[in-house]
């Protein structure tokens, strides 16, 4: 009965999809974890409450991903076959303990050893490689590689009427939390950090401080959800934040459709709530919320009579639900999908170029940008200063050429 209930939503979704499933990309958040850090007045900041350490995957988190791996096994049995093959599967993770361990827990449920892969009858597990990149070099999953142009884009958005109106609305909440938490809370991300800590403590049956009762879960959760929509809010932010991951996913599907990646069938990305929200936001299908543990974005490629179709699913509970990107429904033709998201996808080379190419107006103070006369004066001064420097260099160079060496004596 249990397996029938598990398979029903799987079978119904396969019925909806067109043609044969040929490739799947899965992007998921890690499982249940301990708090990464604590606010100063947190009554549960003592390490004795969290014996596995800060930001670590818990046993509950391991079970969440083991179960999710079993769900993937049931859903993609026909595509993947009975055994793990490195030719068919590639797994990536951010360089963080909890995401690496979540990937391993997931793979334990997805690919239990069978046949020749059994290396110890008492251990129903096999090692499967998980590839990673140092966080500060990772623009695809961790999305933490420095990008000055992105910082400029985000600063612009935070100064926009939309963001300023939101901040003004919840300013009293920020002040209230700052006072009781013992640290400044000035942005939605600041508040999300404390909301997340409270959520973890609540799920671990710890009694929250009295001061949280008027504000937790609401309105803190609303602000926390808004914070997940900020990082990839505008077209420029989408491109620089979620663009590299989306480009990676699209390149694999296009390669598969052109028979350049014949054997590969599954690409897994183990990451964070921010990765999930940024990807959904970049696809323009994100409804403001805090992505739960083990939530998964599933992008399937189907083939029917040499034509390829893309389906996007979001699993944040028991049953996944389909997402339609603007301009294309379920069973979206691959060519149309690629065309629609082209403005927000970016290659590695182009990302590097765009991240380090700045428009002068991007770095001008807002007061200068709004004053055209001041802008003209500033630009004129910049040009004159440049000409002065060039003239000085030319003069010194000419003088050096006509100055005889110190050891040279005229006869």
N, C-alpha and C positions, 0 to 999 in steps of 0.2 A: 504493500500500500504506500509506504514511504517513497519508494522509487517511482511509483506511478505518479504521485504528486509532484515529485521532482522533475520528471520528464515531460509532463503535460505542457508547461509553458515553453519548454525547449522545442517540443515537436510543433507547437502552434506557431512559433516564430519561424521555424524552418519552412512551414507551409506558406507563410506570408512572403518569404524571400524568394526572389526569382533565380532560377537556374541552380547550378552546383556551386557550393561553397569551395573556394580554392585558396583563400588566404585570410588570416585574421591578425589584427593588431589589438593588443590589450594593454591598457594603461590603468594601473590601479594604485590606490593609496595603501600604505602599510596598515597593519592591524593595530589593535589596542596597545597603547603605550603609557609609560609613566610621564609625569610633567617634565618638560625640558629644563625649566628653571622655575623659581618661585618669586612672587612679589614679596617685598620686605616684611609685611605684616602677616604673611601666610602662617597660620598656626600649624600647618603640616609640612613645613619646609625641612624638618629634621630628616636626615637620611634614613632613619629607622623605619619610616613609613614606606620607603621605596627601596627595598634591599637590592633590586637589580640595577639601580643607578638611574640617573636622569635621562629621559628621552629614549628609554629602552623598550623593546617589544616585550609584552607580558605573555604569560601562558595563554591567556584569553586571546591575545592577538595571534599567537601561533595557531590556535585552533580555528580562529576565523579564517585564516588564509589556507589552512589545510582543507577546511570545508569548501572554500571557494575553488581550490584546485580540483576537488572532487566534482564540483559543479561543472567546471570547464571540461573535465574528463567525460562526464555524461553528455554534455552538449556537443563536443567536438570529437567524439569517438570515431565517427566515420571518416573525418578529415585526417586525424592523427594516427589512426591505427592503434594497435595494442601496446606498442613499446616506444620508448624514447629513442630519438635519433637526432644526433647533432646536425645532420643534413636538413632536418625539417624544422628545427626549433632554435631560436636565438633569444637569450634573456639578458636584459640590461637593468641596472639599478643605479640609483644615486649612491654616492660613497658615504652612506650613513648606516650604522648598525641595524636600525629597525627596518629599513627598506631591504637591505641585503638578507636579513633573517626572514622577512616576510616573503621574499622571492623564494627562498629555500623551503619555507613551510608550504607555500603554494605548490611548488614543484613536487613535494612529497605526496600531496594529494592528487596531483595531475598525472604524475608518472611513477606509480609504484613499480618496482622491478618485477619482471616476469621472465620466464625462460632462462636464457643464458645471462641475463642481467642480474639475476639473483646471486649475490656474492656471500650472503650469510642467511640461511633459512630463518634465523631468529630475528632478522632485521628487515622489515618491509620498507626499505629506503635505499636510494642510490644517489651518489653525488652527481650533480648536474651543474655545469659551469654557469656562473653569473658574472657578467662583464660590467665594469664600472669605470668612472672617470672622476678624478679629484674634483671636489665641489667648486673650487674657484676657477676651474677650467671647463666646467660643465654648463653649456648654454642650452642643452637639449632637455634634460630632465630636472636637474636641480635649478636650472635657470639662474645661476648665481655668478656666471662669468661677467666681470665688469663691462658695462656698456654705457659710456657717458651720455650718448644721445638718448638712451632710454630714460636716464635720470632726468634729463631736460624735459622729455615728454611727460613724465609723471609729475614733475613740478608744475608744468603748465596745467595739467588736469586738476591738480589739487588747488590751483588758484581759480579754477573755473566756477561760474555761478552754481552749477549743480553740486560740486563738492563743498563749496563754501556754505551753501544753504543747508546741506546735511550736517556739516560741522557745527553750524550755529544752532540748529535744532537740538543737537545732543550735547551741547557745551555744558549744561548743568549736570548731565550724567558724567561727563569726563571729570568735572571738578569733584563730584561726590566720590567717585571711585579713587581719584588721586588722593583725596583726604584719608580715605579708609585703607587703601592698599599700601600707602607709604611711598609711592613713586609717581612721577608725573605721567598723566595720561592725556595726550593731546591729539592723537590720531586714532582712526578706527582700528588700525593694526595694534596699537598699544592696548586698546580695550579687548580686542580679540584674544590677545595673549593671556590676559587675566580670565576672560570667559572660558578659554580652553582649560586653564588650570582648575577652575571651579568645576567644570564639567567632569574632568577626570577624577577629582576628589569625590564628587557626588556619586559617580559610577562605582567608586571603591567604598561606598557606604560610610563616608566620612561626613560628619555634620558640618555644614557650611556656617561661617560666622553670621551673626544676626544682621550685620549691616548689608548682607547680600540679599536679604529677603525681599526688599522693595524693587530690586533691579534684576534679579536672576530668577528664571532664565530670561525674562523680558523686562526691559528693552535691550539688555545686553546682547541677546542673540541676534536681534535685528541689525545692530551695529556690526557684530562679528560677521554676519552674512554679507553685509555691504562691503566689508574689508576684502572679502574674497573676489569681489567684482572690480576692485580698483586696479589691480596689477595689469590687466589687459582690457582696459575700458575703452580707449580710443583706437582708431585704426593704426596709428603709429605705434602705440603700446602693444597692440595685438601682434603686430609684425615682429617687433623686437623681442617680445617676451615669449609668446607661444609659437611664433613663426618657425623657428628651427625644429621643434618637435613635429609640428604639422608637416613640414617639408620632408622630414625623415620618413614619416608614415606614408606620405603620398609617393615618394620615390620608390618605396618598396612595392606599392600596389601597381604603379606604372611598369616597373621592371617585371613584375609577375605577369602582367597583361601582355608584355612583349616577349615573353618566354626567356627572359634574361635571368630569371631566378626560379628555375623550374622546380627545384626540390624544396625550397623553403615554404613552410605552410603557416608558421606561427611566430610572431614577434611579440615578446612580453617586455613591458616597461614597468618596473617597480619604483614608485616614487611617493609623492606627498599630496596632501589635500590641495595645496597651492598648484601643483602640477595638473591635477584633475580640473580645478576651477579655471585655470589659465587656458587649458586646451578647450574646454567647453565655451569659454568666453571668446576665444579666438575663432571658433566655429560659429559664434553668434547664437548659441543655443543654451546659454547659462541662465537659469533662474536662480536668483540670489538665495544661497543657503550655505551651510557649512558642510562640505563633503564628509560623509561618515567614514569610519574605518572600513577598509577593504572595498570602498566604492570603486566601480570600474567603468571606464569608457571602452566600449568594444566596437571596433570598426571592421566590418566584414566585407570581403570582396567576393562577389559571385560572378559566375560565367554562364552565359546562355547563348549558344549558337555563335560563338566567337565575339560576343559582346559582353562587356563587363559592367557590373553595377555595384554601387557602394551603399551599405546600410550602417547607420550609426546608432548604437544602443547605449543606454546608461543603466547600470545595475547598482542601485544604492539601497536596495532592500532585497526581498526574496526573488521577485520577478523583474527582469530587465524591461525597460520601455523604450520604444523607438524615438529617435530625435530626427526631426526634419530640418536641415539647414535651410535658411532663407533662399528661396528660388528653386528648391529641389525637394521632392518628396522621397518616401521610402523607395528603395530600388532606384537610386539616383545613378544615371549613366556616369561611368568613370570620367569620361572627357568633360562632361558638364560639371561634375564635382570639382575636378582640377581647375577648371576655368573660374568657377565661382569663388574658390578660396585662394586663387593666385595672388590677389592683392595683399594677403596676410601671410603668405609663405615666403621664406627667404633661405637661400643656400648659405652654407658656411662662409664662403668667400664674401658674398654680398652682405651678410650680417656683420662681419668684421669691418667692412668698408663703411656701412651705414652707422655703425656704433661709434666710429671715430671720425665722422665727418660732421662738422657743426656749421650751421648757418650763423653768421654774425648776429643776426637778430634774435637767435635763440639764447644768447648769453647776455643780451642787453637787459638792464633793469626794466621792469614793467613801466615805470614812470617815464623812462626814456622812449620806450616803444610807443607810448601813447602820445608823445609830444614830437610831432614831425620836425619842428624847427630844431629842437635839441638833437634829434637823430642826425639831421643834416650837418649840424655843427660838429658833432662827434665824429662822423665819417670824414668830414673835411680835415679835421685835426689828425685823424689816423693816417690819411693820405699824405699830408704835409710832413708828418713825423717820419713816414716811410721814405719819402724823397730826401729828407734831411739826412737820414741814416745812410742811404745809398750815396749821397754826395760826399759825406764824411769818409766813407770807405774808399771811394774813388780818389779823394784828395790824399789820403794817407798812403794809398798804394802808389800814386804818382810821385809823391815825395820820397818814398822809399826807393823807387827805381833810380832817382836822380841824386841820391846820397851815396858818395863813395864809401867803401869799407873803411873802418877805423885804422887798419894797418896799411892802407894805401897812401903813398906820398907822391905828390906831383913832382916832376923833375923840372 
